[in-house]
Amino acid sequence: MKMLEDTSRAWVLVHLDALRHNVEEVRRLLPEKTNLIVVVKANMYGLGAVRCVKEFQKMGIDFFAVSSIDEALQLRENGIYDDILILGYTPPVHFHYLIEYDLIQTLLSYEYAVELDAYAKTQNAYVRCNAKADTGMGRVGVRCVENDYHIEELIKIYQLTNLKVEGMFSHFSVSDEVEDEKQILYTNQQIKQFEQVEQDLRNAGIDPGYLHLQNSLGIINYPQLCYDFARPGIILCGVSSDENMPMRQQIDLWPVLELKANVSRVKEVPAHASISYGRNFETDKPSRIATVSIGYADGYSRNLNGLARVLIHGEYAPVVGNICMDQCMIDVTHIPDVKEGDVVTLVGKDGDRALSLDEMSHHLKTINNATLCLFSARLPRIYVK
């Protein structure tokens, strides 16, 4: 850790061995024929998409999914030439990138597909695509649910002459629910609708191409589904959306991320000293307060005020006073010998103790997916094995 102390005020530590282990755990759950489209959107949930993709490639993975054209271009410009599926909207002004960089675009609607096909015709080119069936998520895709079933639009999408529709997929909305019977029925209905779409396409003489449906919790709770691909994302980071969430399958996930920072100042203060903006915290006795070089601009949210704790010298210490943009303060009165340059753990392990990402998410009243995306680009990502 000495190198990190010398080079960073605060940083994200990414454990590549844990990343590899989590991939193998996902593979263990799935049928042998099911391959992976690894979702690396949002900079691989804050871990660093380019470096993580290069690690995934070493494991034989050659298909990735991102949210946007910007994320796809970042991978291409860093020498990643495997298949890349864009899950979200690419504006028409950027359609040319799909052709120039050999990208796969999700068809968000029939109208969107027609617009993309028309552009491809003007370029005398073909655009690689995946059709999206909305089986109940209600977000994007051709609506294919009971009483609102537009299979004819999907059929017409496959018939567009300048789109190479290589596959078809959908997305679960409540695959994380394994105890609520109403939600379980909803997921089973999504599966039924997806398979109905596939069958109706085949009945119309159309090969839908490769199929994929399961997201991270879909893999854990519905591993028996046997499609061509599954789309793990958050679970490869070593967490589910919520660690208290019951699951149908046991999966041994290793946390990939740790969040660290340095102590920048230690000061002795008397009783009744106010700490930080707003004077919302006041010491009740003579205390030792350490300033830590991380704040809400780094993603250590101000909503953690009065709730968060850290680890230093293997001991827990509370965060006191309001978290600032670039710094926060902790009470280390009970921990001897804390000094400038000491490493503070905000997520991760220190000795025999640990602070989970899940604890931070619970304080923030959100899911781990959202918390991972908080950690800003100014935090260097340090990769270790």
ZAMARGU-4260 file (C-alpha; in steps of 0.2 Angstrom, whole numbers, plus 5000, padded with zeros to 4 digits):
<rodrens>
0) 5000/5000/5000 | 5015/5012/5002 | 5015/5016/4983 | 4996/5021/4984 | 5000/5032/4999
5) 5013/5041/4990 | 5003/5044/4974 | 4985/5047/4978 | 4975/5058/4990 | 4960/5045/4988
10) 4958/5031/4976 | 4948/5016/4971 | 4956/4999/4973 | 4951/4986/4960 | 4955/4967/4964
15) 4956/4959/4947 | 4957/4941/4955 | 4940/4944/4963 | 4934/4950/4946 | 4940/4934/4938
20) 4933/4923/4952 | 4915/4931/4950 | 4915/4927/4931 | 4919/4909/4935 | 4905/4909/4948
25) 4893/4916/4935 | 4898/4903/4922 | 4896/4889/4935 | 4877/4894/4937 | 4873/4894/4919
30) 4870/4880/4906 | 4886/4876/4896 | 4879/4882/4880 | 4876/4900/4887 | 4889/4912/4884
35) 4891/4930/4892 | 4888/4947/4886 | 4897/4957/4900 | 4888/4973/4904 | 4902/4986/4906
40) 4891/5002/4906 | 4894/5017/4917 | 4913/5013/4916 | 4910/4996/4922 | 4900/5002/4937
45) 4914/5013/4942 | 4928/5000/4941 | 4935/5006/4924 | 4928/4999/4909 | 4944/4998/4898
50) 4955/4989/4910 | 4941/4977/4916 | 4937/4972/4898 | 4955/4968/4895 | 4954/4956/4910
55) 4938/4949/4903 | 4946/4946/4887 | 4959/4935/4895 | 4945/4924/4901 | 4939/4921/4884
60) 4924/4934/4884 | 4922/4943/4867 | 4905/4951/4868 | 4902/4967/4879 | 4887/4979/4881
65) 4887/4997/4885 | 4874/5011/4887 | 4879/5023/4874 | 4889/5027/4859 | 4901/5037/4869
70) 4905/5021/4880 | 4907/5011/4864 | 4919/5023/4856 | 4930/5023/4872 | 4932/5004/4871
75) 4936/5005/4852 | 4948/5019/4854 | 4957/5009/4867 | 4960/4994/4856 | 4945/4984/4860
80) 4938/4976/4844 | 4926/4963/4850 | 4907/4964/4848 | 4900/4979/4857 | 4881/4980/4859
85) 4874/4998/4863 | 4859/4995/4875 | 4853/5013/4874 | 4849/5027/4862 | 4861/5033/4848
90) 4855/5049/4841 | 4854/5050/4822 | 4868/5062/4821 | 4879/5048/4827 | 4873/5034/4816
95) 4889/5035/4806 | 4899/5029/4821 | 4889/5013/4821 | 4895/5009/4803 | 4913/5016/4805
100) 4916/5007/4821 | 4907/4991/4818 | 4895/4992/4833 | 4879/4983/4837 | 4864/4995/4840
105) 4848/4990/4850 | 4832/4994/4840 | 4822/5004/4853 | 4806/5004/4842 | 4800/5000/4825
110) 4801/5019/4821 | 4819/5020/4827 | 4823/5005/4816 | 4815/5013/4801 | 4825/5028/4803
115) 4842/5019/4805 | 4838/5008/4790 | 4835/5024/4780 | 4851/5031/4785 | 4860/5015/4781
120) 4853/5015/4763 | 4860/5032/4760 | 4877/5026/4765 | 4875/5010/4755 | 4879/5001/4771
125) 4872/4988/4783 | 4871/4992/4802 | 4872/4977/4814 | 4858/4977/4827 | 4848/4968/4840
130) 4830/4968/4841 | 4822/4973/4858 | 4806/4966/4864 | 4798/4974/4879 | 4790/4960/4888
135) 4785/4970/4903 | 4800/4982/4908 | 4790/4996/4900 | 4806/5005/4895 | 4812/5003/4877
140) 4808/4990/4864 | 4793/4984/4854 | 4779/4981/4866 | 4776/4962/4867 | 4764/4959/4882
145) 4747/4952/4884 | 4734/4964/4877 | 4747/4975/4869 | 4757/4963/4858 | 4765/4970/4842
150) 4774/4955/4835 | 4770/4963/4817 | 4782/4977/4821 | 4796/4965/4826 | 4793/4955/4810
155) 4794/4971/4800 | 4810/4976/4809 | 4818/4960/4803 | 4813/4963/4785 | 4822/4980/4784
160) 4834/4978/4770 | 4849/4988/4777 | 4849/4981/4795 | 4858/4965/4800 | 4847/4960/4815
165) 4859/4947/4823 | 4849/4944/4839 | 4834/4948/4850 | 4833/4951/4868 | 4822/4957/4882
170) 4825/4963/4900 | 4818/4957/4917 | 4811/4970/4929 | 4808/4960/4945 | 4820/4945/4943
175) 4827/4950/4960 | 4811/4945/4969 | 4810/4927/4975 | 4797/4928/4989 | 4783/4939/4982
180) 4772/4928/4972 | 4765/4942/4962 | 4782/4947/4956 | 4787/4929/4953 | 4772/4927/4942
185) 4777/4943/4933 | 4794/4937/4929 | 4787/4920/4923 | 4775/4929/4912 | 4790/4939/4905
190) 4799/4923/4901 | 4783/4916/4893 | 4781/4932/4882 | 4799/4931/4877 | 4797/4913/4871
195) 4781/4917/4862 | 4790/4931/4853 | 4803/4919/4847 | 4791/4906/4842 | 4780/4919/4832
200) 4795/4925/4823 | 4800/4908/4818 | 4782/4904/4813 | 4784/4919/4801 | 4799/4912/4793
205) 4811/4923/4803 | 4827/4917/4812 | 4828/4928/4827 | 4846/4925/4829 | 4855/4923/4846
210) 4844/4926/4861 | 4847/4934/4878 | 4836/4938/4893 | 4844/4936/4910 | 4852/4951/4919
215) 4863/4948/4935 | 4848/4943/4946 | 4840/4934/4932 | 4856/4923/4931 | 4856/4919/4950
220) 4837/4916/4952 | 4833/4909/4934 | 4849/4900/4930 | 4840/4886/4921 | 4835/4897/4906
225) 4845/4891/4892 | 4848/4905/4879 | 4863/4909/4869 | 4869/4923/4880 | 4866/4930/4898
230) 4871/4948/4903 | 4880/4949/4920 | 4884/4966/4926 | 4883/4971/4944 | 4887/4954/4951
235) 4904/4954/4942 | 4908/4968/4954 | 4906/4956/4968 | 4889/4963/4975 | 4871/4961/4971
240) 4859/4976/4972 | 4856/4973/4990 | 4865/4960/5001 | 4850/4956/5011 | 4840/4951/4996
245) 4836/4932/4996 | 4842/4922/4981 | 4837/4905/4974 | 4855/4900/4971 | 4870/4902/4982
250) 4884/4912/4973 | 4901/4915/4981 | 4904/4933/4976 | 4920/4942/4980 | 4920/4961/4982
255) 4930/4969/4969 | 4931/4987/4974 | 4939/4996/4989 | 4938/5014/4993 | 4953/5022/5001
260) 4959/5039/5006 | 4973/5047/5016 | 4973/5057/5032 | 4979/5075/5029 | 4978/5082/5046
265) 4976/5077/5064 | 4971/5090/5077 | 4967/5090/5096 | 4951/5100/5100 | 4943/5104/5116
270) 4925/5100/5121 | 4911/5109/5113 | 4922/5112/5097 | 4911/5113/5081 | 4917/5103/5066
275) 4914/5107/5048 | 4900/5117/5038 | 4884/5121/5047 | 4891/5117/5065 | 4880/5102/5065
280) 4892/5092/5075 | 4900/5098/5092 | 4913/5087/5102 | 4906/5082/5119 | 4924/5080/5127
285) 4942/5084/5122 | 4944/5075/5106 | 4956/5070/5092 | 4949/5074/5075 | 4957/5068/5058
290) 4954/5076/5042 | 4952/5063/5027 | 4956/5069/5009 | 4940/5063/5001 | 4923/5072/4999
295) 4907/5072/4990 | 4915/5078/4973 | 4923/5061/4974 | 4907/5052/4977 | 4907/5051/4996
300) 4890/5058/4997 | 4885/5072/5009 | 4870/5061/5013 | 4881/5051/5023 | 4882/5065/5036
305) 4880/5058/5054 | 4879/5040/5047 | 4895/5034/5040 | 4910/5026/5048 | 4927/5022/5042
310) 4941/5010/5046 | 4959/5016/5052 | 4972/5006/5060 | 4959/4991/5060 | 4947/5001/5071
315) 4930/5009/5066 | 4929/5028/5067 | 4914/5039/5065 | 4913/5052/5051 | 4909/5068/5061
320) 4902/5085/5054 | 4896/5088/5037 | 4906/5080/5023 | 4914/5093/5012 | 4917/5093/4993
325) 4935/5087/4995 | 4937/5082/5013 | 4928/5075/5028 | 4932/5073/5046 | 4933/5058/5058
330) 4934/5056/5077 | 4949/5046/5081 | 4950/5050/5100 | 4949/5031/5104 | 4963/5026/5091
335) 4981/5030/5096 | 4995/5035/5084 | 4984/5041/5070 | 4995/5053/5059 | 4995/5062/5043
340) 4997/5050/5028 | 4988/5035/5036 | 4977/5025/5025 | 4958/5026/5029 | 4946/5013/5022
345) 4929/5019/5017 | 4924/5003/5009 | 4934/4987/5010 | 4945/4978/5023 | 4957/4984/5036
350) 4964/4970/5047 | 4950/4958/5053 | 4936/4971/5050 | 4927/4977/5035 | 4915/4990/5028
355) 4904/4984/5014 | 4897/4994/5000 | 4880/4988/5005 | 4882/4997/5022 | 4885/5013/5013
360) 4870/5010/5001 | 4859/5007/5016 | 4864/5024/5023 | 4860/5032/5006 | 4844/5022/5005
365) 4848/5016/4988 | 4855/5000/4979 | 4873/4995/4977 | 4872/4999/4958 | 4869/5017/4961
370) 4882/5018/4975 | 4896/5011/4963 | 4891/5024/4950 | 4894/5038/4963 | 4913/5037/4963
375) 4920/5050/4952 | 4933/5050/4938 | 4945/5060/4948 | 4948/5045/4960 | 4962/5035/4951
380) 4958/5016/4949 | 4972/5006/4955 | 4972/4988/4949 | 4980/4974/4959 | 4981/4955/4959
</rodrens>
